[in-house]
């Protein structure tokens, strides 16, 4: 009763409980309610979203309005995606009859076409991985490596030509590579590094899950207890301080040098006690040359960004903690905590011109002039073979928890079909992130 109308955005990601609440609180009360969503972009089942709840709501609601204008992509790319999903031969392109594909039209504000490329004119480029021996199947690992190398090579070519967007040369930051998993992101990152193409990973990963968080915890434990020489040795062997086993053995043989190293840890402890974490951390990073050491690694910017990010989070938390041990305990708890908030997500390591590596889920709602989708063949049908499955019972129109383990069971087959349909929706989300050109493999 406090509101005159309600609008629910991204409604394709609803679940049965959410819809039941909305229906009871607003819809059944006669309040004007607008449910805005695109079922073709329902890709969050792993978070509990249920596309069948969206479809149930669609049946319950009398008025339907469709947005058919694509404001993101060029006319040629819109036409290509229309052909890919809207071909007359595809009676059920998204493998779910209740989720049809309607061809989109271009917006009045025309998007720039990619020009200046003598080799390719198409807006949607489809690559097929060739087998060295036609009689043998490729392994998934081999296929991913080929796709990643081809992607890196094509990006290097586009930046070298250089291709153009309007009157401006195509920049590395105009290009995104969309992947499904963090493992795929690592494969692409290595291929781009080998091709000397600068890149940056946009991720939903937690900075406390990073290797730098583990190493910083070891280092802070040694500073907190410098009398425990085993802790100091463990700290020295981190990549932050850079000792190897041979160097540590030589240091241990020299009583004077070893005492000086212990004194360093005592001084960091005293600084932390008397002036707080921030001053100690700044002295530590500068005095030990940690940034220079990390930047010597191939992914040095990533490591340095993680370390400084962790330092900021610890500094913000320090006033809320009673003493050094409490701060270290907080860091240890965060490292083992699956929960996260926005402040803990990995930051971009650079604002420079770099190719973006993004998961398809994280790319939803974003747009890039040129998009590469190198692993579209990698969408395994993820159905649990051991243990209960959640699937949709078409007769009861409800989610069910099925404990049957047989692959011949209708529930198992329904779960397989649902997983395959979501893979197709992931493909749709991926290709519709592009403004001017999209590559799929």
C-alpha positions in Angstrom: 0.0 0.0 0.0 3.0 2.3 0.2 3.4 2.2 -3.6 1.3 3.1 -6.6 3.1 0.8 -9.0 5.9 -1.8 -9.0 8.6 -2.6 -11.6 10.8 -5.7 -11.3 13.8 -5.6 -13.6 15.8 -8.7 -14.8 12.7 -10.8 -14.0 14.0 -13.7 -16.0 16.3 -14.5 -13.0 13.5 -15.0 -10.6 12.8 -18.2 -8.6 9.5 -19.8 -7.3 9.8 -18.2 -3.9 10.5 -14.7 -5.2 7.6 -14.9 -7.7 5.2 -16.2 -4.9 6.1 -13.2 -2.8 5.6 -10.7 -5.7 2.3 -12.3 -6.6 1.0 -12.3 -3.0 2.2 -8.8 -2.1 1.6 -6.9 -5.3 -0.1 -8.7 -8.1 -3.0 -10.3 -6.3 -3.6 -7.0 -4.6 -4.3 -5.3 -7.9 -1.2 -3.1 -7.9 0.0 -2.2 -11.4 3.1 -4.5 -11.7 5.6 -4.5 -14.5 7.8 -7.6 -14.9 10.7 -6.8 -17.2 12.9 -9.6 -18.4 14.3 -11.5 -21.4 14.1 -15.3 -21.0 16.8 -15.7 -23.7 19.2 -14.2 -21.1 18.2 -16.5 -18.2 21.6 -17.9 -17.3 21.7 -17.9 -13.5 20.3 -21.3 -12.6 23.5 -21.9 -10.5 22.2 -19.1 -8.2 18.8 -20.6 -7.9 17.1 -18.7 -10.8 14.3 -20.8 -12.5 13.2 -19.9 -16.0 10.0 -21.9 -15.5 9.0 -19.3 -12.8 9.3 -16.6 -15.4 7.3 -18.6 -17.9 4.6 -19.2 -15.2 4.4 -15.5 -14.6 4.2 -14.8 -18.3 1.1 -17.1 -18.4 -0.4 -15.4 -15.4 -0.1 -11.9 -16.8 -2.6 -10.7 -19.3 -0.7 -7.9 -21.1 2.5 -8.6 -23.0 4.7 -6.0 -24.6 7.8 -6.8 -26.6 11.0 -4.7 -27.1 12.3 -5.5 -30.6 14.9 -2.8 -31.1 18.6 -3.6 -30.6 20.4 -0.4 -29.5 23.8 -2.1 -29.1 24.9 -3.6 -32.4 25.4 -2.6 -36.0 22.8 -3.5 -38.6 25.0 -6.1 -40.2 25.7 -7.8 -36.9 22.0 -7.7 -35.9 21.1 -9.4 -39.2 23.8 -12.0 -38.7 22.5 -12.9 -35.2 18.9 -13.0 -36.6 20.1 -15.5 -39.1 22.0 -17.6 -36.5 19.0 -17.9 -34.2 16.0 -17.0 -36.4 16.6 -19.2 -39.4 13.3 -20.7 -40.6 14.8 -24.2 -40.3 15.3 -23.6 -36.5 11.8 -24.4 -35.2 13.1 -24.4 -31.6 16.4 -22.5 -31.6 16.7 -22.2 -27.8 15.6 -25.7 -27.1 12.6 -24.5 -25.1 9.4 -24.0 -27.0 8.2 -21.4 -24.6 11.3 -19.2 -25.3 11.0 -18.2 -28.9 13.5 -16.1 -30.8 12.1 -12.9 -32.5 14.3 -11.1 -34.9 15.5 -7.7 -33.8 15.7 -4.5 -35.7 18.4 -1.9 -35.6 18.2 1.4 -33.7 18.1 4.8 -35.4 21.5 5.7 -33.9 23.6 3.4 -36.1 26.6 1.7 -34.5 29.9 2.0 -36.2 31.0 -0.8 -38.4 34.5 -2.3 -38.2 36.4 -1.3 -41.3 40.0 -1.4 -42.7 40.2 -5.2 -42.6 41.2 -6.6 -46.0 40.7 -10.2 -44.9 37.3 -10.3 -43.3 34.1 -8.4 -44.1 31.6 -10.4 -42.1 30.1 -9.1 -38.9 29.7 -12.6 -37.4 32.8 -14.8 -38.0 32.4 -18.6 -37.4 35.6 -20.6 -37.0 35.8 -24.4 -37.2 38.7 -26.2 -35.6 40.4 -28.6 -38.1 41.6 -32.0 -37.0 45.1 -32.9 -38.0 44.0 -36.5 -38.5 40.4 -36.6 -39.9 39.8 -40.0 -38.5 40.6 -39.0 -34.9 38.6 -36.8 -32.6 40.4 -33.8 -30.9 40.7 -33.8 -27.2 39.0 -30.9 -25.4 42.3 -29.6 -24.2 43.8 -29.6 -27.7 40.7 -27.9 -29.1 40.9 -25.1 -26.4 44.5 -24.5 -27.1 43.9 -24.2 -30.9 41.0 -21.8 -30.3 43.0 -19.7 -27.8 46.0 -19.4 -30.1 43.8 -18.5 -33.1 42.0 -15.9 -31.0 45.3 -14.3 -29.9 46.7 -14.3 -33.4 43.5 -12.7 -34.8 43.5 -10.0 -32.1 47.2 -9.3 -32.8 46.3 -9.0 -36.5 43.4 -6.6 -36.0 45.5 -4.3 -33.8 48.4 -4.4 -36.3 46.4 -3.6 -39.4 45.0 -1.5 -37.7 41.3 -2.0 -38.1 39.1 1.0 -37.5 35.9 2.0 -35.7 34.7 5.0 -37.6 37.8 7.3 -37.9 39.6 5.8 -34.9 42.0 2.8 -34.9 40.6 -0.2 -33.1 42.2 -0.3 -29.6 42.9 -3.3 -27.4 40.3 -2.1 -24.9 37.7 -2.3 -27.7 38.1 -6.1 -27.7 36.6 -8.6 -25.2 37.2 -12.4 -25.0 34.2 -14.1 -23.3 34.8 -17.3 -21.5 32.7 -19.6 -19.3 35.2 -20.5 -16.6 38.2 -19.0 -14.9 40.3 -22.0 -16.3 39.3 -20.9 -19.8 40.3 -17.3 -18.9 43.8 -18.5 -17.9 44.2 -20.3 -21.2 43.3 -17.2 -23.1 45.5 -15.0 -20.9 48.6 -17.2 -21.6 47.9 -17.2 -25.4 47.6 -13.4 -25.4 50.8 -13.0 -23.4 52.6 -15.3 -25.9 51.3 -13.1 -28.7 52.5 -9.9 -26.9 48.9 -8.7 -26.7 48.2 -6.8 -23.4 45.1 -8.1 -21.6 43.3 -7.8 -18.3 40.9 -10.2 -16.6 37.5 -8.9 -15.4 36.4 -11.4 -12.9 34.1 -12.0 -10.0 36.9 -13.8 -8.1 37.6 -12.9 -4.5 40.9 -11.2 -3.7 41.1 -13.4 -0.5 41.3 -16.5 -2.7 44.4 -15.2 -4.4 48.0 -16.6 -3.8 49.0 -13.2 -2.5 46.5 -13.4 0.3 48.0 -16.7 1.4 51.6 -15.3 1.3 50.6 -12.0 3.0 49.1 -14.1 5.9 52.4 -16.0 6.3 54.3 -12.7 6.3 52.1 -11.1 8.8 52.3 -14.1 11.1 56.1 -13.8 11.1 55.9 -10.1 11.9 53.4 -10.7 14.7 55.7 -13.4 16.3 59.3 -12.6 15.2 60.7 -14.8 18.0 59.3 -17.9 16.2 62.1 -18.4 13.7 60.1 -21.1 11.8 57.5 -18.4 11.0 60.2 -16.0 9.8 61.7 -18.7 7.5 58.2 -19.4 6.0 57.8 -15.7 5.4 61.2 -15.4 3.7 60.3 -18.2 1.3 57.3 -16.4 0.0 57.4 -14.8 -3.4 56.8 -11.5 -1.7 60.2 -11.7 0.0 61.8 -13.9 -2.7 64.2 -16.2 -0.9 64.7 -19.7 -2.2 65.9 -22.7 -0.2 69.6 -22.2 -1.1 69.5 -18.6 -0.1 67.8 -19.3 3.1 70.3 -22.0 4.0 73.2 -19.6 3.4 71.5 -16.9 5.5 71.1 -19.4 8.4 74.8 -20.1 8.3 75.7 -16.4 8.9 74.7 -15.6 12.4 75.1 -11.8 11.9 73.0 -11.6 8.8 70.3 -13.9 10.3 70.1 -11.6 13.4 69.7 -8.6 11.1 66.9 -10.3 9.3 65.2 -11.1 12.7 65.7 -7.4 13.7 63.8 -6.4 10.6 60.8 -8.4 11.6 61.0 -7.0 15.2 61.1 -3.5 13.8 58.0 -4.1 11.6 56.2 -5.5 14.7 57.1 -2.4 16.7 56.0 -0.1 13.9 52.6 -2.0 13.7 52.2 -1.7 17.4 53.0 1.9 17.7 51.8 3.5 14.5 49.2 1.1 13.0 49.0 -1.3 10.1 49.1 1.3 7.3 52.6 2.7 8.2 54.0 -0.8 8.8 52.6 -2.1 5.5 54.0 0.9 3.5 57.5 0.5 5.1 57.4 -3.3 4.5 56.5 -3.0 0.8 59.1 -0.3 0.2 61.8 -1.6 2.4 61.7 -5.2 1.1 61.3 -4.1 -2.6 58.1 -6.2 -2.9 56.5 -4.3 -5.8 59.7 -4.5 -7.9 59.9 -8.2 -7.1 56.3 -9.0 -8.1 56.4 -6.9 -11.2 59.3 -9.1 -12.5 56.7 -11.9 -13.0 54.7 -12.2 -16.2 51.5 -11.5 -14.2 53.3 -9.0 -12.0 50.7 -6.3 -12.3 48.0 -8.7 -11.3 50.0 -9.8 -8.2 50.9 -6.2 -7.2 47.3 -5.1 -7.5 46.1 -8.0 -5.3 48.7 -7.2 -2.7 47.9 -3.5 -2.5 44.2 -4.3 -2.5 44.7 -6.6 0.5 46.7 -3.9 2.3 43.8 -1.5 1.8 41.2 -4.0 3.2 43.4 -4.8 6.2 43.9 -1.1 6.9 40.1 -0.4 6.8 39.5 -3.3 9.1 42.3 -2.6 11.6 40.5 0.0 13.7 37.7 -2.5 14.3 40.1 -5.2 15.6 41.7 -5.3 19.0 45.4 -5.8 18.1 47.6 -7.5 15.6 46.5 -11.1 16.2 42.9 -10.0 15.6 43.7 -8.6 12.2 45.6 -11.7 11.2 42.7 -13.9 12.4 40.3 -11.7 10.3 42.5 -12.3 7.2 42.6 -16.0 7.9 38.8 -16.2 8.2 38.3 -14.2 5.0 40.6 -16.6 3.2 38.4 -19.6 4.2 35.1 -17.8 3.7 33.1 -18.4 0.6 31.0 -15.2 1.1 32.2 -12.0 -0.6 31.1 -8.5 -1.1 31.9 -5.9 -3.9 34.9 -4.5 -2.1 36.6 -8.0 -2.1 36.3 -8.6 -5.8 39.6 -8.6 -7.8 40.3 -5.1 -9.2 41.5 -4.4 -12.7 45.3 -4.4 -12.6 45.7 -1.6 -15.1 43.8 1.2 -16.8 46.0 1.0 -19.9 44.7 -0.2 -23.3 44.2 -3.9 -22.8 42.0 -6.7 -24.2 39.3 -7.6 -21.7 38.9 -11.2 -20.6 35.4 -11.6 -19.1 33.2 -14.5 -18.1 29.9 -14.6 -20.0 28.0 -14.2 -16.7 29.9 -11.1 -15.8 29.5 -9.7 -19.3 25.7 -9.7 -19.1 24.5 -6.1 -19.6 27.8 -4.9 -21.0 28.9 -4.3 -24.6 32.2 -4.3 -26.6 32.9 -3.3 -30.2 34.6 -6.7 -31.0 33.8 -9.9 -29.1 35.6 -13.3 -29.3 33.8 -16.4 -28.0 36.5 -19.0 -28.5 35.1 -21.8 -26.4 31.4 -22.0 -27.5 32.0 -25.8 -28.1 32.9 -26.3 -24.4 29.4 -26.2 -22.8 29.3 -29.5 -21.1 25.8 -30.8 -20.1 26.3 -30.4 -16.4 24.0 -32.9 -14.8 25.0 -34.6 -11.5 25.5 -38.4 -11.9 25.7 -39.0 -8.2 23.2 -37.5 -5.9 19.9 -35.6 -6.1 18.9 -33.4 -9.1 16.7 -30.4 -9.3 14.6 -30.5 -12.4 11.2 -29.2 -13.7 8.2 -31.4 -13.6 6.2 -30.4 -16.6 3.0 -32.1 -15.4 3.0 -30.4 -12.0 4.6 -27.3 -13.4 7.0 -27.2 -10.4 10.6 -27.8 -9.4 11.2 -31.2 -7.9 14.1 -32.7 -6.1 14.8 -36.2 -7.6 16.9 -38.8 -5.9 16.9 -41.3 -8.8 20.3 -41.9 -10.2 19.3 -43.7 -13.4 20.1 -41.9 -16.7 16.9 -43.5 -18.1 14.7 -41.7 -15.6 12.6 -38.9 -17.1 13.8 -36.5 -14.4 17.4 -37.1 -15.5 16.5 -36.5 -19.1 14.6 -33.3 -18.2 17.7 -32.1 -16.3 19.9 -32.8 -19.3 17.5 -30.9 -21.6 17.4 -27.9 -19.2 21.2 -27.8 -19.0 21.5 -27.9 -22.8 18.9 -25.1 -23.2 20.8 -22.9 -20.7 24.0 -23.5 -22.7 22.2 -22.1 -25.8 21.1 -19.1 -23.8 24.7 -18.5 -22.7 25.7 -18.5 -26.4 22.9 -16.0 -27.1 24.1 -13.7 -24.3 27.7 -14.0 -25.5 27.1 -13.1 -29.2 24.8 -10.2 -28.3 27.5 -8.4 -26.3 29.2 -7.4 -29.6 28.6 -4.0 -31.3 30.5 -4.5 -34.6 32.0 -7.9 -35.0 31.7 -11.3 -33.1 33.9 -14.4 -33.5 32.6 -17.8 -32.4 34.5 -21.1 -32.6 
